[in-house]
Amino acid sequence: MIPFLDLKKMNMKYETEMMQSIERFLHSGWYILGKEVEEFEQEFAQYCGTQYCLGVANGLDALTLILRAYGIGVGDEVLVPSNTYIATILAISANGAIPILIEPDLLTYNIDPEKIEERITDRTKAIMVVHLYGQACDMSPIEVISKKYNLKIVEDCAQAHGAKYGANRVGNLGDAAAFSFYPGKNLGALGDAGAITTNDNDLYMKLKALRNYGSHKKYENLYKGVNSRLDELQAAVLKVKLKHLDYDNGKRREIAKYYLDHITNDSLVLPCVGNGDDSTHVWHLFVIRTSNREHLQSYLTTKGIQTLIHYPIPPHKQEAYKEWAEHCYPISEQIHNEILSLPISPVMSLSDAVKVTEALNEYEEKI
Ligand SMILES: *Cc1c(COP(=O)(O)O)cnc(C)c1O
Protein backbone atom coordinates (compact mmCIF):
# COMPACT_ATOMS: atom_id res chain seq x y z
CA MET A 1 0.00 0.00 0.00
CA ILE A 2 1.30 3.45 -0.89
CA PRO A 3 -0.12 5.70 1.87
CA PHE A 4 -1.34 9.19 1.11
CA LEU A 5 0.87 10.55 3.90
CA ASP A 6 3.05 8.69 6.43
CA LEU A 7 3.00 11.10 9.39
CA LYS A 8 4.85 8.75 11.70
CA LYS A 9 7.71 8.36 9.26
CA MET A 10 7.83 12.13 8.72
CA ASN A 11 8.28 12.74 12.45
CA MET A 12 10.55 9.76 13.20
CA LYS A 13 13.11 11.25 10.83
CA TYR A 14 13.72 13.97 13.42
CA GLU A 15 13.15 11.78 16.50
CA THR A 16 16.56 12.27 18.15
CA GLU A 17 16.49 16.06 17.80
CA MET A 18 12.87 16.29 18.92
CA MET A 19 13.45 14.09 21.97
CA GLN A 20 16.32 16.34 23.03
CA SER A 21 14.07 19.39 22.72
CA ILE A 22 11.23 17.75 24.58
CA GLU A 23 13.59 16.77 27.39
CA ARG A 24 14.93 20.32 27.61
CA PHE A 25 11.35 21.60 27.74
CA LEU A 26 10.35 19.10 30.44
CA HIS A 27 13.33 19.92 32.61
CA SER A 28 12.87 23.68 32.24
CA GLY A 29 9.93 23.72 34.65
CA TRP A 30 8.29 26.47 32.53
CA TYR A 31 5.33 25.28 30.46
CA ILE A 32 3.37 28.27 29.13
CA LEU A 33 4.64 31.30 27.13
CA GLY A 34 8.34 30.93 27.80
CA LYS A 35 11.62 30.63 25.99
CA GLU A 36 10.56 27.98 23.47
CA VAL A 37 7.63 30.04 22.15
CA GLU A 38 9.69 33.23 22.10
CA GLU A 39 12.53 31.62 20.19
CA PHE A 40 10.22 29.92 17.73
CA GLU A 41 8.42 33.21 17.12
CA GLN A 42 11.71 34.95 16.36
CA GLU A 43 12.95 32.16 14.11
CA PHE A 44 9.68 31.85 12.21
CA ALA A 45 9.43 35.64 11.70
CA GLN A 46 12.95 35.62 10.34
CA TYR A 47 12.14 32.68 8.08
CA CYS A 48 9.06 34.42 6.66
CA GLY A 49 10.87 37.77 6.42
CA THR A 50 8.44 39.58 8.71
CA GLN A 51 9.13 41.74 11.71
CA TYR A 52 6.79 39.86 14.02
CA CYS A 53 5.45 36.40 14.68
CA LEU A 54 3.02 35.42 17.40
CA GLY A 55 2.27 31.82 18.34
CA VAL A 56 -1.37 30.89 18.85
CA ALA A 57 -3.29 27.68 19.53
CA ASN A 58 -4.20 26.74 15.92
CA GLY A 59 -4.75 28.07 12.42
CA LEU A 60 -8.43 28.86 12.83
CA ASP A 61 -7.68 31.00 15.90
CA ALA A 62 -4.90 32.75 13.98
CA LEU A 63 -7.37 33.76 11.25
CA THR A 64 -10.14 34.66 13.69
CA LEU A 65 -7.91 36.79 15.92
CA ILE A 66 -6.44 38.76 13.00
CA LEU A 67 -9.92 39.87 11.91
CA ARG A 68 -10.87 40.62 15.49
CA ALA A 69 -7.73 42.70 16.07
CA TYR A 70 -8.56 44.73 12.96
CA GLY A 71 -12.03 45.35 14.38
CA ILE A 72 -13.75 43.52 11.52
CA GLY A 73 -17.12 42.28 12.73
CA VAL A 74 -20.90 42.56 12.44
CA GLY A 75 -22.03 44.13 9.16
CA ASP A 76 -18.59 43.97 7.57
CA GLU A 77 -17.86 41.90 4.47
CA VAL A 78 -14.74 39.86 3.86
CA LEU A 79 -13.86 38.42 0.45
CA VAL A 80 -12.69 34.80 0.45
CA PRO A 81 -12.23 32.09 -2.20
CA SER A 82 -15.25 29.81 -2.66
CA ASN A 83 -13.15 26.61 -2.75
CA THR A 84 -11.10 27.11 0.40
CA TYR A 85 -11.03 24.82 3.41
CA ILE A 86 -13.99 25.69 5.64
CA ALA A 87 -11.78 27.12 8.43
CA THR A 88 -11.02 30.28 6.44
CA ILE A 89 -14.73 31.01 6.18
CA LEU A 90 -15.49 30.03 9.78
CA ALA A 91 -13.00 32.68 10.96
CA ILE A 92 -15.08 35.36 9.22
CA SER A 93 -18.37 34.01 10.62
CA ALA A 94 -16.86 33.75 14.12
CA ASN A 95 -16.46 37.53 14.10
CA GLY A 96 -20.03 38.10 12.95
CA ALA A 97 -18.78 39.37 9.59
CA ILE A 98 -20.15 38.21 6.23
CA PRO A 99 -18.04 35.94 4.00
CA ILE A 100 -18.35 36.90 0.33
CA LEU A 101 -17.28 33.96 -1.81
CA ILE A 102 -15.12 34.62 -4.88
CA GLU A 103 -14.62 31.93 -7.49
CA PRO A 104 -11.10 30.54 -8.01
CA ASP A 105 -9.05 30.29 -11.17
CA LEU A 106 -9.51 26.82 -12.68
CA LEU A 107 -5.79 26.50 -13.45
CA THR A 108 -4.25 27.39 -10.09
CA TYR A 109 -7.25 26.78 -7.79
CA ASN A 110 -6.42 30.12 -6.12
CA ILE A 111 -8.73 33.16 -5.94
CA ASP A 112 -9.30 34.70 -9.37
CA PRO A 113 -8.10 38.35 -9.07
CA GLU A 114 -10.40 39.35 -11.96
CA LYS A 115 -13.50 38.38 -9.99
CA ILE A 116 -12.70 40.39 -6.87
CA GLU A 117 -13.53 43.97 -7.82
CA GLU A 118 -17.14 43.29 -8.88
CA ARG A 119 -17.94 41.99 -5.38
CA ILE A 120 -16.60 44.98 -3.43
CA THR A 121 -19.19 47.13 -1.62
CA ASP A 122 -18.89 49.93 0.92
CA ARG A 123 -19.05 47.25 3.62
CA THR A 124 -16.01 45.33 2.33
CA LYS A 125 -13.14 45.46 4.81
CA ALA A 126 -10.66 42.76 3.81
CA ILE A 127 -9.58 40.19 1.24
CA MET A 128 -8.64 36.85 2.70
CA VAL A 129 -6.33 35.12 0.25
CA VAL A 130 -5.63 31.41 0.64
CA HIS A 131 -2.42 29.99 -0.82
CA LEU A 132 -4.15 26.72 -1.56
CA TYR A 133 -2.34 23.38 -1.98
CA GLY A 134 1.06 25.08 -1.45
CA GLN A 135 1.12 27.73 -4.16
CA ALA A 136 0.99 31.48 -3.52
CA CYS A 137 -1.93 33.45 -4.98
CA ASP A 138 -1.21 35.94 -7.76
CA MET A 139 -0.71 38.86 -5.35
CA SER A 140 0.18 41.80 -7.64
CA PRO A 141 -3.33 42.48 -8.97
CA ILE A 142 -4.79 41.81 -5.51
CA GLU A 143 -2.46 44.41 -3.98
CA VAL A 144 -3.60 46.97 -6.54
CA ILE A 145 -7.25 46.32 -5.65
CA SER A 146 -6.58 46.43 -1.91
CA LYS A 147 -4.89 49.84 -2.24
CA LYS A 148 -7.63 51.23 -4.47
CA TYR A 149 -10.40 50.27 -2.02
CA ASN A 150 -8.37 50.47 1.21
CA LEU A 151 -8.86 46.80 2.11
CA LYS A 152 -6.71 44.69 4.41
CA ILE A 153 -5.07 41.65 2.89
CA VAL A 154 -5.10 38.68 5.25
CA GLU A 155 -3.21 35.59 4.08
CA ASP A 156 -4.24 32.06 4.99
CA CYS A 157 -0.86 30.28 4.78
CA ALA A 158 -1.98 27.02 6.38
CA GLN A 159 -1.00 25.02 3.28
CA ALA A 160 1.99 26.99 2.06
CA HIS A 161 4.77 27.30 4.70
CA GLY A 162 7.86 28.46 2.83
CA ALA A 163 6.25 29.07 -0.57
CA LYS A 164 7.56 32.11 -2.42
CA TYR A 165 5.85 34.70 -4.57
CA GLY A 166 8.77 36.26 -6.43
CA ALA A 167 11.40 37.02 -3.80
CA ASN A 168 9.01 37.06 -0.84
CA ARG A 169 7.67 34.23 1.20
CA VAL A 170 4.01 33.80 2.03
CA GLY A 171 3.29 35.31 5.42
CA ASN A 172 4.93 38.51 4.19
CA LEU A 173 2.65 39.28 1.23
CA GLY A 174 -0.18 41.14 2.95
CA ASP A 175 -1.08 42.98 6.16
CA ALA A 176 -1.18 39.91 8.37
CA ALA A 177 -0.98 36.15 7.85
CA ALA A 178 -2.22 33.03 9.59
CA PHE A 179 -0.37 29.71 9.77
CA SER A 180 -1.53 26.32 11.00
CA PHE A 181 0.94 23.74 12.29
CA TYR A 182 -1.63 20.93 12.38
CA PRO A 183 0.42 17.69 12.16
CA GLY A 184 -0.24 17.07 8.45
CA LYS A 185 0.81 20.54 7.24
CA ASN A 186 4.21 21.21 5.62
CA LEU A 187 5.43 22.46 9.00
CA GLY A 188 3.54 20.27 11.45
CA ALA A 189 3.59 20.07 15.25
CA LEU A 190 2.69 17.03 17.39
CA GLY A 191 -0.78 18.42 18.04
CA ASP A 192 -2.61 21.67 17.40
CA ALA A 193 -0.57 24.83 16.89
CA GLY A 194 -0.66 28.03 14.86
CA ALA A 195 0.94 31.44 14.34
CA ILE A 196 0.37 34.92 12.99
CA THR A 197 3.00 36.91 11.08
CA THR A 198 2.87 40.64 10.38
CA ASN A 199 4.94 43.80 10.01
CA ASP A 200 2.27 45.88 11.76
CA ASN A 201 3.44 46.77 15.27
CA ASP A 202 0.01 47.96 16.50
CA LEU A 203 -1.63 44.77 15.32
CA TYR A 204 1.12 42.68 16.89
CA MET A 205 0.76 44.37 20.29
CA LYS A 206 -3.00 43.96 20.23
CA LEU A 207 -2.82 40.29 19.21
CA LYS A 208 -0.22 39.59 21.88
CA ALA A 209 -2.77 40.68 24.47
CA LEU A 210 -5.80 39.11 22.73
CA ARG A 211 -4.31 35.59 22.73
CA ASN A 212 -3.68 35.82 26.48
CA TYR A 213 -7.06 36.90 28.02
CA GLY A 214 -6.64 40.38 26.55
CA SER A 215 -3.85 40.97 29.02
CA HIS A 216 -0.68 42.93 28.22
CA LYS A 217 0.45 42.84 31.85
CA LYS A 218 -0.34 40.12 34.38
CA TYR A 219 -3.80 40.63 35.96
CA GLU A 220 -4.51 43.74 33.87
CA ASN A 221 -6.87 43.32 30.93
CA LEU A 222 -7.01 45.73 28.01
CA TYR A 223 -9.42 43.65 25.93
CA LYS A 224 -11.98 40.86 26.36
CA GLY A 225 -9.45 38.37 25.06
CA VAL A 226 -9.23 34.61 24.69
CA ASN A 227 -6.86 31.84 25.66
CA SER A 228 -5.17 30.91 22.41
CA ARG A 229 -1.50 30.36 23.15
CA LEU A 230 1.07 28.25 21.37
CA ASP A 231 2.26 25.51 23.76
CA GLU A 232 5.91 25.56 24.83
CA LEU A 233 6.06 21.85 23.97
CA GLN A 234 4.80 22.41 20.42
CA ALA A 235 7.13 25.39 19.97
CA ALA A 236 10.09 23.20 21.03
CA VAL A 237 9.12 20.62 18.38
CA LEU A 238 8.45 23.28 15.73
CA LYS A 239 11.89 24.82 16.25
CA VAL A 240 13.45 21.50 15.28
CA LYS A 241 11.22 20.99 12.27
CA LEU A 242 11.56 24.58 11.00
CA LYS A 243 15.29 23.94 10.47
CA HIS A 244 14.38 21.16 8.04
CA LEU A 245 11.41 22.83 6.34
CA ASP A 246 13.26 23.90 3.19
CA TYR A 247 14.78 20.43 2.85
CA ASP A 248 11.39 18.76 3.33
CA ASN A 249 9.73 21.12 0.84
CA GLY A 250 12.53 20.26 -1.61
CA LYS A 251 11.69 16.57 -1.22
CA ARG A 252 8.05 17.32 -1.98
CA ARG A 253 9.17 19.28 -5.04
CA GLU A 254 11.14 16.27 -6.34
CA ILE A 255 8.04 14.06 -6.17
CA ALA A 256 5.91 16.76 -7.80
CA LYS A 257 8.43 17.23 -10.59
CA TYR A 258 8.46 13.50 -11.25
CA TYR A 259 4.65 13.45 -11.48
CA LEU A 260 4.56 16.54 -13.73
CA ASP A 261 7.24 15.20 -16.07
CA HIS A 262 5.94 11.64 -16.32
CA ILE A 263 2.16 11.53 -15.97
CA THR A 264 1.02 11.57 -19.60
CA ASN A 265 -2.57 10.30 -19.43
CA ASP A 266 -4.75 12.75 -21.41
CA SER A 267 -7.80 12.18 -19.26
CA LEU A 268 -6.04 13.76 -16.27
CA VAL A 269 -5.50 17.50 -15.68
CA LEU A 270 -2.22 18.13 -13.83
CA PRO A 271 -1.62 21.07 -11.49
CA CYS A 272 -0.38 24.31 -12.99
CA VAL A 273 2.63 26.15 -11.58
CA GLY A 274 2.40 29.90 -12.06
CA ASN A 275 3.63 33.29 -10.77
CA GLY A 276 6.97 33.31 -12.66
CA ASP A 277 10.36 31.66 -12.21
CA ASP A 278 11.31 33.00 -8.76
CA SER A 279 8.13 31.73 -7.16
CA THR A 280 8.08 28.33 -5.52
CA HIS A 281 5.27 25.87 -4.97
CA VAL A 282 5.67 23.82 -1.78
CA TRP A 283 3.27 21.03 -2.78
CA HIS A 284 1.24 20.59 0.37
CA LEU A 285 -1.02 18.66 -1.96
CA PHE A 286 -0.63 17.37 -5.51
CA VAL A 287 -4.13 17.72 -6.91
CA ILE A 288 -5.20 16.35 -10.27
CA ARG A 289 -8.60 16.57 -11.95
CA THR A 290 -10.59 14.06 -13.95
CA SER A 291 -14.20 13.87 -15.10
CA ASN A 292 -14.93 10.52 -13.44
CA ARG A 293 -13.14 10.99 -10.13
CA GLU A 294 -14.87 8.15 -8.23
CA HIS A 295 -13.85 5.67 -10.92
CA LEU A 296 -10.23 6.83 -10.83
CA GLN A 297 -10.11 6.75 -7.05
CA SER A 298 -11.40 3.17 -6.80
CA TYR A 299 -9.05 2.10 -9.60
CA LEU A 300 -6.10 3.51 -7.63
CA THR A 301 -7.32 1.80 -4.46
CA THR A 302 -7.25 -1.57 -6.25
CA LYS A 303 -3.66 -0.74 -7.26
CA GLY A 304 -2.78 -0.15 -3.59
CA ILE A 305 -2.58 3.63 -3.88
CA GLN A 306 -4.32 5.77 -1.27
CA THR A 307 -5.76 9.09 -2.44
CA LEU A 308 -7.86 11.76 -0.71
CA ILE A 309 -10.15 14.60 -1.81
CA HIS A 310 -9.45 18.20 -0.72
CA TYR A 311 -12.35 18.84 -0.46
CA PRO A 312 -15.42 16.81 -1.42
CA ILE A 313 -18.11 19.39 -0.48
CA PRO A 314 -17.80 23.10 -1.35
CA PRO A 315 -18.45 25.50 1.56
CA HIS A 316 -21.68 26.82 -0.01
CA LYS A 317 -23.09 23.27 -0.02
CA GLN A 318 -22.35 22.66 3.67
CA GLU A 319 -25.23 22.27 6.11
CA ALA A 320 -23.53 24.86 8.34
CA TYR A 321 -24.03 27.43 5.55
CA LYS A 322 -27.46 26.35 4.38
CA GLU A 323 -28.30 30.02 3.75
CA TRP A 324 -26.06 29.68 0.66
CA ALA A 325 -27.72 26.51 -0.65
CA GLU A 326 -29.18 28.33 -3.68
CA HIS A 327 -25.98 30.22 -4.49
CA CYS A 328 -24.20 29.24 -7.65
CA TYR A 329 -20.43 28.79 -7.82
CA PRO A 330 -19.95 26.59 -10.92
CA ILE A 331 -16.13 26.65 -10.97
CA SER A 332 -15.94 25.70 -7.34
CA GLU A 333 -18.48 22.91 -7.90
CA GLN A 334 -16.56 21.58 -10.87
CA ILE A 335 -13.35 21.56 -8.82
CA HIS A 336 -14.97 19.79 -5.89
CA ASN A 337 -16.42 17.16 -8.24
CA GLU A 338 -13.24 16.46 -10.18
CA ILE A 339 -10.24 16.79 -7.87
CA LEU A 340 -8.16 14.01 -6.40
CA SER A 341 -5.02 14.38 -4.25
CA LEU A 342 -2.16 11.96 -5.03
CA PRO A 343 0.30 10.73 -2.38
CA ILE A 344 3.09 13.26 -1.77
CA SER A 345 5.32 13.90 1.24
CA PRO A 346 8.94 14.53 2.22
CA VAL A 347 9.34 10.83 3.05
CA MET A 348 7.74 9.37 -0.06
CA SER A 349 10.24 7.41 -2.16
CA LEU A 350 10.77 8.16 -5.82
CA SER A 351 10.05 4.47 -6.55
CA ASP A 352 6.56 4.94 -5.05
CA ALA A 353 6.08 8.02 -7.26
CA VAL A 354 7.05 5.84 -10.22
CA LYS A 355 4.41 3.26 -9.23
CA VAL A 356 1.70 5.92 -8.87
CA THR A 357 2.68 7.36 -12.26
CA GLU A 358 2.61 3.97 -13.98
CA ALA A 359 -0.82 3.20 -12.54
CA LEU A 360 -2.12 6.59 -13.76
CA ASN A 361 -0.66 6.17 -17.23
CA GLU A 362 -2.31 2.75 -17.53
CA TYR A 363 -5.66 4.11 -16.38
CA GLU A 364 -8.51 4.10 -18.85
CA GLU A 365 -11.25 6.59 -18.25
CA LYS A 366 -14.78 5.27 -17.99
CA ILE A 367 -17.24 7.82 -19.32
C1 LIG B 1 -5.61 23.50 8.05
C2 LIG B 1 -6.20 24.73 7.53
C3 LIG B 1 -6.76 25.71 8.37
C4 LIG B 1 -7.03 25.49 9.83
O1 LIG B 1 -5.93 25.23 10.63
P1 LIG B 1 -6.15 24.51 12.04
O2 LIG B 1 -4.81 24.62 12.70
O3 LIG B 1 -6.55 23.11 11.77
O4 LIG B 1 -7.19 25.28 12.79
C5 LIG B 1 -7.17 26.90 7.81
N1 LIG B 1 -7.08 27.12 6.49
C6 LIG B 1 -6.59 26.21 5.65
C7 LIG B 1 -6.52 26.53 4.19
C8 LIG B 1 -6.14 24.97 6.13
O5 LIG B 1 -5.67 24.07 5.27
The ligand as an SDF file (V2000), in Angstrom:
LIG
                    3D

 15 15  0  0  0  0  0  0  0  0999 V2000
   -5.6130   23.4960    8.0460 C   0  0  0  0  0  0  0  0  0  0  0  0
   -6.1950   24.7290    7.5260 C   0  0  0  0  0  0  0  0  0  0  0  0
   -6.7580   25.7100    8.3740 C   0  0  0  0  0  0  0  0  0  0  0  0
   -7.0270   25.4860    9.8270 C   0  0  0  0  0  0  0  0  0  0  0  0
   -5.9310   25.2340   10.6330 O   0  0  0  0  0  0  0  0  0  0  0  0
   -6.1470   24.5130   12.0380 P   0  0  0  0  0  0  0  0  0  0  0  0
   -4.8060   24.6160   12.7010 O   0  0  0  0  0  0  0  0  0  0  0  0
   -6.5470   23.1060   11.7750 O   0  0  0  0  0  0  0  0  0  0  0  0
   -7.1860   25.2810   12.7880 O   0  0  0  0  0  0  0  0  0  0  0  0
   -7.1680   26.8990    7.8150 C   0  0  0  0  0  0  0  0  0  0  0  0
   -7.0820   27.1220    6.4890 N   0  0  0  0  0  0  0  0  0  0  0  0
   -6.5890   26.2070    5.6490 C   0  0  0  0  0  0  0  0  0  0  0  0
   -6.5150   26.5290    4.1870 C   0  0  0  0  0  0  0  0  0  0  0  0
   -6.1450   24.9750    6.1260 C   0  0  0  0  0  0  0  0  0  0  0  0
   -5.6660   24.0660    5.2660 O   0  0  0  0  0  0  0  0  0  0  0  0
  1  2  1  0
  2  3  1  0
  2 14  2  0
  3  4  1  0
  3 10  2  0
  4  5  1  0
  5  6  1  0
  6  7  2  0
  6  8  1  0
  6  9  1  0
 10 11  1  0
 11 12  2  0
 12 13  1  0
 12 14  1  0
 14 15  1  0
M  END
$$$$
